[in-house]
């Protein structure tokens, strides 16, 4: 049997399990019809008992996962088109602007459709970006092939160094975190900075991780574990914000003069997280069991919805009459793990139903506003809140 190593400290088989699934689809959320039978793989999330980094402890082949990011159906909304996810991006931009950096060369790795780079260019930054996604082609048309590369980041991808490198929702996808950060370090100008945006595992565990664990996320960071990783690679945190759901970090290459921020030891309560997960699972099932004759509409075709599909039996699924989402790019695709075609919220008006189940933790209030505009009363709405 192959011994699993911690991707941070290389400890072998020193894991405590947090979550296990015998099967979970490689793609979650919205998928095209020709991918209705998406391949399933086992999924296991654990914490390293040596360095406390939460991570996948039975990873699938990195080449399989990379095919996701290169595909046209990668389940990530393009905010320049759909306006979905802009609230979280704007939170990061507000944090970034608050650091009052001198304008210079900025690279965004995994820039996708270039929402951030377009904003920064308007403010006179010298912008560059890279991403293997076909969606990035639209940004190349705007900013040119010299500045935007439809490719994975590498140290020699650009013929210049940068004053600032941004990577949002990327580090958690990395199989080789240390190798990536070493390349980043060599790509910075003197006194250059990095800005990181990653999911905050403390907030994830408060919710038991339901819908937050999937194959694409290899690691789950706290500010403490991320600080340790950055120090190990010659960086020092200068500023940070622990938000919900994400945290933002400003770091630079460490010099002798730099003083290191001090963090208390963080050892999460895994038993609490497991109990919380089981509570969410039970609530989801009970919502349907306690309303056996009700017809349900699901609002939100995300990883939460995909996870839910894998815990509901076929009899319960029969009570679902419609799946809707605000993201235009998901419409007329299928919810992974099901045969439900995703529709526009306007289709609710033409559907006979009893309850609408909102399947998002963080954007429930935005969804409620959508439903309010459609004339739907609160008593017909169910949320994930326990």
GUFI-555063 format. One record per residue (C-alpha): residue number from 1; x, y, z. Coordinates in pm, whole numbers, m for minus. Example, Ala and Ser with C-alpha at 12.3 -4.5 7.8 and 13.67 -1.06 7.14 Angstrom:
+------+--------+--------+--------+
: resi :      u :      v :      w :
+------+--------+--------+--------+
:    1 :   1230 :   m450 :    780 :
:    2 :   1367 :   m106 :    714 :
+------+--------+--------+--------+
end
This chain:
+------+--------+--------+--------+
: resi :      u :      v :      w :
+------+--------+--------+--------+
:    1 :      0 :      0 :      0 :
:    2 :    134 :    345 :    m95 :
:    3 :    216 :    566 :    200 :
:    4 :     53 :    908 :    176 :
:    5 :    280 :   1201 :    261 :
:    6 :    173 :   1538 :    397 :
:    7 :    215 :   1788 :    113 :
:    8 :    363 :   2036 :    359 :
:    9 :    589 :   1851 :    605 :
:   10 :    626 :   1514 :    425 :
:   11 :    515 :   1317 :    732 :
:   12 :    400 :    971 :    623 :
:   13 :     57 :    839 :    719 :
:   14 :     21 :   1075 :   1015 :
:   15 :   m334 :   1172 :    933 :
:   16 :   m656 :   1203 :   1131 :
:   17 :   m962 :   1167 :    912 :
:   18 :  m1221 :   1446 :    888 :
:   19 :  m1435 :   1339 :    593 :
:   20 :  m1459 :   1035 :    367 :
:   21 :  m1672 :    956 :     63 :
:   22 :  m1653 :    629 :   m128 :
:   23 :  m1738 :    822 :   m441 :
:   24 :  m1759 :   1186 :   m544 :
:   25 :  m1767 :   1326 :   m900 :
:   26 :  m1457 :   1487 :  m1044 :
:   27 :  m1683 :   1768 :  m1173 :
:   28 :  m1938 :   1932 :   m944 :
:   29 :  m2213 :   2183 :  m1014 :
:   30 :  m2308 :   2244 :  m1377 :
:   31 :  m2193 :   2008 :  m1651 :
:   32 :  m2292 :   1974 :  m2020 :
:   33 :  m2523 :   1690 :  m2123 :
:   34 :  m2242 :   1480 :  m2268 :
:   35 :  m2087 :   1464 :  m1920 :
:   36 :  m2395 :   1339 :  m1733 :
:   37 :  m2204 :   1026 :  m1639 :
:   38 :  m1907 :   1198 :  m1478 :
:   39 :  m1650 :    961 :  m1329 :
:   40 :  m1651 :    922 :   m951 :
:   41 :  m1345 :    886 :   m729 :
:   42 :  m1303 :    824 :   m355 :
:   43 :  m1250 :   1144 :   m155 :
:   44 :  m1076 :   1164 :    182 :
:   45 :   m999 :   1482 :    381 :
:   46 :   m768 :   1460 :    683 :
:   47 :   m550 :   1671 :    909 :
:   48 :   m176 :   1613 :    941 :
:   49 :   m105 :   1535 :   1305 :
:   50 :    242 :   1686 :   1269 :
:   51 :    184 :   2028 :   1103 :
:   52 :   m200 :   2050 :   1123 :
:   53 :   m249 :   2122 :    754 :
:   54 :   m588 :   1991 :    641 :
:   55 :   m560 :   1820 :    303 :
:   56 :   m665 :   1533 :     81 :
:   57 :   m504 :   1218 :    217 :
:   58 :   m582 :   1001 :    m87 :
:   59 :   m518 :   1223 :   m384 :
:   60 :   m606 :   1125 :   m738 :
:   61 :   m360 :   1177 :  m1024 :
:   62 :   m279 :   1546 :  m1074 :
:   63 :   m311 :   1506 :  m1451 :
:   64 :   m674 :   1403 :  m1410 :
:   65 :   m750 :   1711 :  m1203 :
:   66 :   m563 :   1944 :  m1440 :
:   67 :   m795 :   1839 :  m1723 :
:   68 :  m1073 :   2015 :  m1531 :
:   69 :   m903 :   2355 :  m1544 :
:   70 :   m824 :   2321 :  m1913 :
:   71 :  m1182 :   2235 :  m2014 :
:   72 :  m1445 :   2475 :  m2145 :
:   73 :  m1696 :   2338 :  m1893 :
:   74 :  m1490 :   2411 :  m1580 :
:   75 :  m1747 :   2499 :  m1317 :
:   76 :  m1639 :   2852 :  m1236 :
:   77 :  m1854 :   3154 :  m1325 :
:   78 :  m1694 :   3424 :  m1537 :
:   79 :  m1786 :   3742 :  m1347 :
:   80 :  m1735 :   3969 :  m1650 :
:   81 :  m2017 :   3777 :  m1820 :
:   82 :  m2244 :   3650 :  m1543 :
:   83 :  m2180 :   3906 :  m1265 :
:   84 :  m2172 :   3602 :  m1031 :
:   85 :  m1907 :   3606 :   m759 :
:   86 :  m1830 :   3976 :   m797 :
:   87 :  m1911 :   4052 :   m432 :
:   88 :  m1627 :   3828 :   m311 :
:   89 :  m1383 :   3958 :   m574 :
:   90 :  m1467 :   4315 :   m479 :
:   91 :  m1396 :   4233 :   m114 :
:   92 :  m1046 :   4129 :   m219 :
:   93 :  m1002 :   4439 :   m437 :
:   94 :  m1103 :   4660 :   m144 :
:   95 :   m843 :   4486 :     73 :
:   96 :   m578 :   4518 :   m200 :
:   97 :   m645 :   4887 :   m259 :
:   98 :   m636 :   4949 :    116 :
:   99 :   m270 :   4845 :    121 :
:  100 :   m187 :   5153 :    m93 :
:  101 :     82 :   5000 :   m312 :
:  102 :    279 :   5204 :   m560 :
:  103 :    151 :   5118 :   m907 :
:  104 :    381 :   4894 :  m1109 :
:  105 :    387 :   4555 :  m1281 :
:  106 :    123 :   4318 :  m1147 :
:  107 :     72 :   3955 :  m1247 :
:  108 :   m243 :   3760 :  m1166 :
:  109 :   m199 :   3384 :  m1182 :
:  110 :   m523 :   3199 :  m1264 :
:  111 :   m674 :   3523 :  m1392 :
:  112 :   m961 :   3337 :  m1568 :
:  113 :  m1171 :   3603 :  m1747 :
:  114 :   m960 :   3891 :  m1611 :
:  115 :  m1216 :   4067 :  m1393 :
:  116 :   m944 :   4192 :  m1155 :
:  117 :   m690 :   4277 :  m1425 :
:  118 :   m944 :   4484 :  m1617 :
:  119 :  m1016 :   4683 :  m1300 :
:  120 :   m646 :   4734 :  m1222 :
:  121 :   m567 :   4839 :  m1579 :
:  122 :   m828 :   5113 :  m1547 :
:  123 :   m631 :   5235 :  m1246 :
:  124 :   m306 :   5250 :  m1451 :
:  125 :   m143 :   4927 :  m1330 :
:  126 :     84 :   4747 :  m1579 :
:  127 :   m111 :   4420 :  m1589 :
:  128 :    m18 :   4061 :  m1684 :
:  129 :   m205 :   3733 :  m1639 :
:  130 :   m207 :   3360 :  m1711 :
:  131 :   m462 :   3081 :  m1695 :
:  132 :   m504 :   2754 :  m1892 :
:  133 :   m882 :   2802 :  m1919 :
:  134 :  m1036 :   2864 :  m2265 :
:  135 :  m1225 :   3150 :  m2096 :
:  136 :   m895 :   3342 :  m2085 :
:  137 :   m906 :   3381 :  m2465 :
:  138 :  m1152 :   3669 :  m2422 :
:  139 :   m895 :   3854 :  m2209 :
:  140 :   m616 :   3795 :  m2463 :
:  141 :   m830 :   3978 :  m2721 :
:  142 :   m843 :   4279 :  m2487 :
:  143 :   m489 :   4290 :  m2346 :
:  144 :   m285 :   4098 :  m2603 :
:  145 :    m74 :   3782 :  m2615 :
:  146 :    233 :   3950 :  m2467 :
:  147 :     55 :   4023 :  m2140 :
:  148 :   m194 :   3738 :  m2117 :
:  149 :   m102 :   3371 :  m2158 :
:  150 :   m349 :   3085 :  m2187 :
:  151 :   m117 :   2861 :  m1993 :
:  152 :    m16 :   2743 :  m1647 :
:  153 :    226 :   2969 :  m1463 :
:  154 :    596 :   2895 :  m1497 :
:  155 :    900 :   3098 :  m1405 :
:  156 :    990 :   3163 :  m1770 :
:  157 :    639 :   3230 :  m1899 :
:  158 :    701 :   3608 :  m1903 :
:  159 :   1023 :   3792 :  m1989 :
:  160 :    991 :   4026 :  m1692 :
:  161 :    967 :   4025 :  m1313 :
:  162 :    681 :   4171 :  m1113 :
:  163 :    625 :   4415 :   m830 :
:  164 :    312 :   4228 :   m722 :
:  165 :    184 :   3878 :   m791 :
:  166 :   m179 :   3794 :   m710 :
:  167 :   m323 :   3446 :   m684 :
:  168 :   m681 :   3403 :   m573 :
:  169 :   m849 :   3067 :   m510 :
:  170 :   m540 :   2894 :   m647 :
:  171 :   m305 :   2781 :   m369 :
:  172 :   m560 :   2530 :   m238 :
:  173 :   m548 :   2356 :   m579 :
:  174 :   m170 :   2300 :   m572 :
:  175 :    m18 :   1954 :   m545 :
:  176 :    329 :   2106 :   m495 :
:  177 :    282 :   2419 :   m283 :
:  178 :    651 :   2460 :   m205 :
:  179 :    760 :   2430 :   m569 :
:  180 :    500 :   2687 :   m670 :
:  181 :    608 :   2939 :   m406 :
:  182 :    973 :   2897 :   m502 :
:  183 :    886 :   2991 :   m860 :
:  184 :    685 :   3289 :   m733 :
:  185 :    978 :   3408 :   m524 :
:  186 :   1210 :   3407 :   m827 :
:  187 :    953 :   3602 :  m1033 :
:  188 :    935 :   3900 :   m795 :
:  189 :   1128 :   4223 :   m816 :
:  190 :   1321 :   4337 :   m509 :
:  191 :   1070 :   4436 :   m238 :
:  192 :    795 :   4270 :   m442 :
:  193 :    480 :   4141 :   m272 :
:  194 :    234 :   3858 :   m311 :
:  195 :   m138 :   3875 :   m241 :
:  196 :   m315 :   3549 :   m163 :
:  197 :   m689 :   3481 :   m143 :
:  198 :   m787 :   3136 :    m13 :
:  199 :  m1088 :   2975 :    157 :
:  200 :  m1069 :   3010 :    535 :
:  201 :  m1077 :   2658 :    679 :
:  202 :  m1191 :   2789 :   1018 :
:  203 :  m1516 :   2902 :    857 :
:  204 :  m1545 :   2580 :    657 :
:  205 :  m1515 :   2366 :    972 :
:  206 :  m1776 :   2576 :   1154 :
:  207 :  m2016 :   2439 :    892 :
:  208 :  m1876 :   2088 :    904 :
:  209 :  m1733 :   2123 :    553 :
:  210 :  m2055 :   2011 :    383 :
:  211 :  m2022 :   2101 :     15 :
:  212 :  m1671 :   2243 :     66 :
:  213 :  m1481 :   1917 :     24 :
:  214 :  m1413 :   1807 :   m333 :
:  215 :  m1127 :   1676 :   m550 :
:  216 :  m1015 :   2012 :   m684 :
:  217 :   m917 :   2147 :   m342 :
:  218 :   m602 :   1968 :   m228 :
:  219 :   m541 :   2178 :     88 :
:  220 :   m751 :   2378 :    333 :
:  221 :   m562 :   2659 :    509 :
:  222 :   m585 :   2841 :    837 :
:  223 :   m380 :   3160 :    876 :
:  224 :   m149 :   2959 :   1104 :
:  225 :    m76 :   2676 :    860 :
:  226 :    m39 :   2917 :    570 :
:  227 :    201 :   3130 :    776 :
:  228 :    417 :   2822 :    840 :
:  229 :    423 :   2735 :    470 :
:  230 :    517 :   3089 :    368 :
:  231 :    799 :   3106 :    626 :
:  232 :    932 :   2774 :    501 :
:  233 :    960 :   2928 :    153 :
:  234 :   1126 :   3254 :    258 :
:  235 :    816 :   3476 :    279 :
:  236 :    681 :   3676 :    568 :
:  237 :    322 :   3789 :    623 :
:  238 :    293 :   4167 :    648 :
:  239 :    m84 :   4191 :    677 :
:  240 :   m386 :   3961 :    667 :
:  241 :   m764 :   3951 :    698 :
:  242 :   m947 :   3641 :    821 :
:  243 :  m1279 :   3667 :    643 :
:  244 :  m1582 :   3454 :    578 :
:  245 :  m1560 :   3258 :    353 :
:  246 :  m1209 :   3364 :    241 :
:  247 :   m899 :   3515 :    396 :
:  248 :   m660 :   3760 :    232 :
:  249 :   m284 :   3771 :    289 :
:  250 :    m17 :   4023 :    197 :
:  251 :    335 :   3878 :    211 :
:  252 :    685 :   3962 :     91 :
:  253 :   1024 :   3796 :     63 :
:  254 :   1174 :   3802 :    411 :
:  255 :   1485 :   4008 :    488 :
:  256 :   1697 :   4023 :    804 :
:  257 :   1519 :   4342 :    908 :
:  258 :   1167 :   4195 :    887 :
:  259 :    990 :   4101 :   1207 :
:  260 :    774 :   3792 :   1193 :
:  261 :    408 :   3810 :   1296 :
:  262 :    328 :   3579 :   1585 :
:  263 :     37 :   3336 :   1569 :
:  264 :   m103 :   3111 :   1838 :
:  265 :   m115 :   2740 :   1773 :
:  266 :   m435 :   2640 :   1596 :
:  267 :   m547 :   2281 :   1636 :
:  268 :   m906 :   2251 :   1507 :
:  269 :  m1174 :   2054 :   1687 :
:  270 :  m1220 :   1771 :   1437 :
:  271 :  m1490 :   1594 :   1639 :
:  272 :  m1697 :   1915 :   1639 :
:  273 :  m1656 :   1946 :   1261 :
:  274 :  m1770 :   1587 :   1208 :
:  275 :  m2075 :   1639 :   1427 :
:  276 :  m2160 :   1958 :   1238 :
:  277 :  m2130 :   1777 :    905 :
:  278 :  m2364 :   1502 :   1025 :
:  279 :  m2609 :   1768 :   1148 :
:  280 :  m2621 :   1926 :    804 :
:  281 :  m2659 :   1588 :    640 :
:  282 :  m2944 :   1494 :    874 :
:  283 :  m3115 :   1829 :    823 :
:  284 :  m3107 :   1792 :    446 :
:  285 :  m3257 :   1447 :    457 :
:  286 :  m3512 :   1546 :    725 :
:  287 :  m3631 :   1844 :    519 :
:  288 :  m3745 :   1602 :    250 :
:  289 :  m3863 :   1326 :    485 :
:  290 :  m4074 :   1570 :    689 :
:  291 :  m4233 :   1706 :    372 :
:  292 :  m4291 :   1382 :    182 :
:  293 :  m4573 :   1520 :    m31 :
:  294 :  m4405 :   1854 :   m103 :
:  295 :  m4258 :   1952 :   m438 :
:  296 :  m3915 :   2113 :   m407 :
:  297 :  m3719 :   2362 :   m614 :
:  298 :  m3344 :   2369 :   m552 :
:  299 :  m3179 :   2710 :   m587 :
:  300 :  m2803 :   2689 :   m646 :
:  301 :  m2624 :   2437 :   m870 :
:  302 :  m2298 :   2423 :   m676 :
:  303 :  m2078 :   2179 :   m485 :
:  304 :  m2337 :   2181 :   m204 :
:  305 :  m2606 :   2065 :   m446 :
:  306 :  m2377 :   1797 :   m592 :
:  307 :  m2290 :   1672 :   m241 :
:  308 :  m2660 :   1661 :   m158 :
:  309 :  m2734 :   1449 :   m465 :
:  310 :  m2500 :   1185 :   m328 :
:  311 :  m2686 :   1154 :      3 :
:  312 :  m3045 :   1156 :   m128 :
:  313 :  m3196 :    829 :   m244 :
:  314 :  m3404 :    802 :   m561 :
:  315 :  m3736 :    816 :   m378 :
:  316 :  m3646 :   1150 :   m218 :
:  317 :  m3516 :   1289 :   m547 :
:  318 :  m3860 :   1237 :   m700 :
:  319 :  m3984 :   1531 :   m491 :
:  320 :  m3746 :   1771 :   m669 :
:  321 :  m3927 :   1937 :   m959 :
:  322 :  m3677 :   2206 :  m1065 :
:  323 :  m3316 :   2321 :  m1019 :
:  324 :  m3239 :   2690 :  m1081 :
:  325 :  m2935 :   2919 :  m1059 :
:  326 :  m2862 :   3289 :  m1115 :
:  327 :  m2552 :   3210 :  m1321 :
:  328 :  m2644 :   3236 :  m1689 :
:  329 :  m2354 :   3009 :  m1784 :
:  330 :  m2512 :   2717 :  m1596 :
:  331 :  m2849 :   2733 :  m1767 :
:  332 :  m2950 :   2426 :  m1971 :
:  333 :  m2657 :   2229 :  m1833 :
:  334 :  m2701 :   1946 :  m1584 :
:  335 :  m2644 :   1933 :  m1209 :
:  336 :  m2357 :   1688 :  m1159 :
:  337 :  m2472 :   1366 :   m997 :
:  338 :  m2825 :   1402 :  m1131 :
:  339 :  m3045 :   1426 :  m1441 :
:  340 :  m3174 :   1772 :  m1348 :
:  341 :  m3131 :   2042 :  m1609 :
:  342 :  m3048 :   2382 :  m1457 :
:  343 :  m3292 :   2660 :  m1539 :
:  344 :  m3330 :   3036 :  m1498 :
:  345 :  m3505 :   3150 :  m1174 :
:  346 :  m3785 :   3295 :  m1391 :
:  347 :  m3893 :   2935 :  m1459 :
:  348 :  m4013 :   2917 :  m1097 :
:  349 :  m4323 :   3112 :  m1202 :
:  350 :  m4423 :   2834 :  m1440 :
:  351 :  m4360 :   2550 :  m1193 :
:  352 :  m4600 :   2397 :   m942 :
:  353 :  m4405 :   2367 :   m616 :
:  354 :  m4437 :   2386 :   m237 :
:  355 :  m4086 :   2477 :   m112 :
:  356 :  m3770 :   2641 :   m244 :
:  357 :  m3448 :   2512 :    m87 :
:  358 :  m3156 :   2760 :   m107 :
:  359 :  m2831 :   2562 :   m135 :
:  360 :  m2569 :   2822 :    m45 :
:  361 :  m2426 :   2920 :    291 :
:  362 :  m2279 :   3254 :    197 :
:  363 :  m2515 :   3402 :    m62 :
:  364 :  m2855 :   3310 :     85 :
:  365 :  m2949 :   3676 :    133 :
:  366 :  m2874 :   3752 :   m234 :
:  367 :  m3086 :   3457 :   m342 :
:  368 :  m3369 :   3574 :   m116 :
:  369 :  m3360 :   3911 :   m293 :
:  370 :  m3395 :   3732 :   m627 :
:  371 :  m3693 :   3537 :   m493 :
:  372 :  m3847 :   3850 :   m343 :
:  373 :  m3840 :   4016 :   m687 :
:  374 :  m4026 :   3714 :   m821 :
:  375 :  m4295 :   3765 :   m558 :
:  376 :  m4208 :   3457 :   m352 :
:  377 :  m4292 :   3469 :     19 :
:  378 :  m4046 :   3374 :    295 :
:  379 :  m4267 :   3093 :    426 :
:  380 :  m4196 :   2898 :    106 :
:  381 :  m3817 :   2932 :    150 :
:  382 :  m3583 :   2692 :    332 :
:  383 :  m3216 :   2772 :    396 :
:  384 :  m2913 :   2571 :    510 :
:  385 :  m2900 :   2747 :    848 :
:  386 :  m2931 :   2507 :   1141 :
+------+--------+--------+--------+
end
